[in-house]
């Protein structure tokens, strides 16, 4: 007789959903001419909610690549989509080589996947939305600067802390309102 592991209780499932192993964060299109210092410019999601049968192939492919990246970078609670793009390049590959329509996926995911829109500074958005290894920013006054990896890591850490605080009550609220069913 084959034994099966005991089923997790609903509370175990809720705890698991509230503390994902990582979030993927990607930059949203914003009004470049806005003078606002803070913009709703990023979307964070848990790839476990991108599932076969409910999402199109391009979204599944992006989620799958993000999971592979996260397995190789377990220290990162926040994975920028641009991190995955860099990683693919380091592997000698690309979204095009994998025949993944990443732009369609990123346009689809925020409206069709459980996640949080995030208000971020324009400077943070420069890190979230750029896959360049050396990212030089040029300003209207003629000056320029290189955005550092240390600053990029600080943005990632700040987002991880914010998501660790905001994600659990977000999920609990969805469950309490009956907008997220368990099982």
N, C-alpha and C positions, 0 to 999 in steps of 0.2 A: 504494500500500500504506500503510495507516494504522499508525503506530507507537504503541505503548502505553508509558507510563512504566514503569520497572522496578518490580517488586514490592518492598515493604519487607521487609527481613529480619525474622525473629522478634524479634531484639534491638531493632530500631528500633520495632517494635510494642510491645514490653514497655516501652521508654523512654517512648513516647507515653502508654501507660496509666498509668505510674507518675507522670507529671507532667501531670495534666489542666490545661486552661486555667483552670478554676475549679472549686470545689466549692459545692454548695448545702447550707446548714446550716439545719435547722429544729428547733424545740423539740419535745420529746416530752412527753406527759402524765406528770406525776410526782405522787408523794404530797405534797400541799401541807402535810400536817401533820408530815412528817418534820423532824427537827431537824438532819439532816446538812448540813454546809456545802457539800460537793461532792456532786453527784448525776449519775447517768447520765441526762442531760437533753437531749441533742442527738444528731442523726443527720446525718452528712455523706455526700453521694453525688455522683458524677460523672454528669451528665445523659446522657452518651454511652451509658450502660448502660441507659437507659430507651428501649426500642425497640418500634417497631410490630410487631405479631404476637406479642409476648411480654408486653406490658403493656396494661392497659385504657385506654380513651380518656381518662379523667380524669387518669391518671398521665402520659400522653403530652402532654396539654394543659399541665399544670403544668411539665413539663420544657421544653416549647417556649417558654413564657413566660419561664422562667428563662434560657434561652439568648438570647432577644431582649434581656432586661435586661442580661445579661453582655456582649453585643456593644456595648451603649451605655455600659457601665462597665468597660472593659477593664483598668482599674487595680485592680479588686477580685478577688483570688484566692478570697475567700470571699464568697458571696452569701447573705445571710439570706433565707429565704422571705419574711419580713416586709418586706425591702427591695423585693421584687417587688410585694408588695401595696401598698406606698406608691407605687411607680412607676406602677402601674396607676391609682391614684387621681389622681396628677399628670397622667396622660394623659386623665383624664375617664372612666375605665373602672373595672371591678371584676371580681372572679372571677364574681360573679353575672351581670353584664352579658355576660360571655363564656360564660356557662352552663357554667362549670367547677366540678365538685364537688371543690374543693380539699381539704376535710376527708377525704373518702374517699381521695383521692390520698395525702395525708400519712399516713393510717393504713395504706395499702397498701405504700408504697415501702419502709419499713425492713425488712419481712419478705420482700421480693421483688426487691430491687435491691441491687447491690453497693455497700456503703458501710460506714462505721465509726460505731459508737455512741461518743459522747464524754462523758467525765466533765467537768463544768463547775461553776463556782461558781453559787450561786443568783443572785448579782448579774449574772453574765454571762448567765444564762438570762433575766433580765428584759429584756436588750437583744435577745437572739436571738428571743424570743417575742412582742415587742410592735412593732406597726406605727405606733404613735402618733408624731406629729411632736414633741409635747411630752409627755413621759412623767413624770408626777409620781407618786412613790411615797409612800404614807402608812404610817407605822409605828404599832405598838400604843401607844407612849408619847405619841402625839399629834403627833410631829414629822413632817416631810415633806421631800422633796427632789426636784429635777428631775434626771433622768438625762440627761447631756449627749451631744451627738453626738460630741464628742471621745472620751468614754469608750466609746461604741458602736464607733467606729472602732478604738480600742485593743483591744477585745474581738475585733473582726474580724481585726485584724493578728495577735494572739496565736493565734487559731485557725488562721490561714493558716500561721503558722510551725510549729505543732504538726502540722498535716496534711502539710506539706512533709516533716517528719521521719518521721511514722508511716505515711503512705500507701505509699511505695515498698516497705518491708519487708513490709507487709500484702499487697500485690499479689504480690511475689516469693514469699512463703510460699504463697499460693493456687496459683500456677503450679507451684512445686516439689512441692506435694502433689497435683497433678493436679486441683485444684478449680476452676481457671480455664483453659479451653482457648483457645488462640490460633487465629485464623482463622475 
